[in-house]
Amino acid sequence: MRAIEQELFTTGFVERYRADEENAGVDGLPPGEGAFLPCSFWLCDALEAIGRHDEAVALFERLLGVGNDLGLFAEEYDPAAGRMVGNFPQAFTHLAVITTAHRLSGLPAPKGHAPAAPA
């Protein structure tokens, strides 16, 4: 958790990896990728799992605020430009939203389903 918070949690969002000059060859894209929204929701899950509920809820609510007027999300968010970037809408992000909302609700997993493990 400390490593994620120190290295990848920037401008209130989590990056997939450090998208800087040093790591430019990781995926062939230029530095400056937006924050990866699923990773940001997964941080909420991890915060909840270690008992940091208030922080998890605060982050979750801030993340929900970047969705569009229909509550849809892209795969990435550019905090500097204040806009979503990448594939839109992104099912992977929406799955993370739903999973995190359920986890933060404190409700048990539906019958016949194992509880979701924190990401």
Sequence and secondary structure as in RCSB ss.txt:
>XXXX:A:sequence
MRAIEQELFTTGFVERYRADEENAGVDGLPPGEGAFLPCSFWLCDALEAIGRHDEAVALFERLLGVGNDLGLFAE
EYDPAAGRMVGNFPQAFTHLAVITTAHRLSGLPAPKGHAPAAPA
>XXXX:A:secstr
 HHIIIIIEETTEE SS  SGGGTTTTS  S   EEHHHHHHHHHHHHHTT HHHHHHHHHHHHTTS TTS   S
EEETTTTEEESSSS HHHHHHHHHHHHHHHT    TTS      
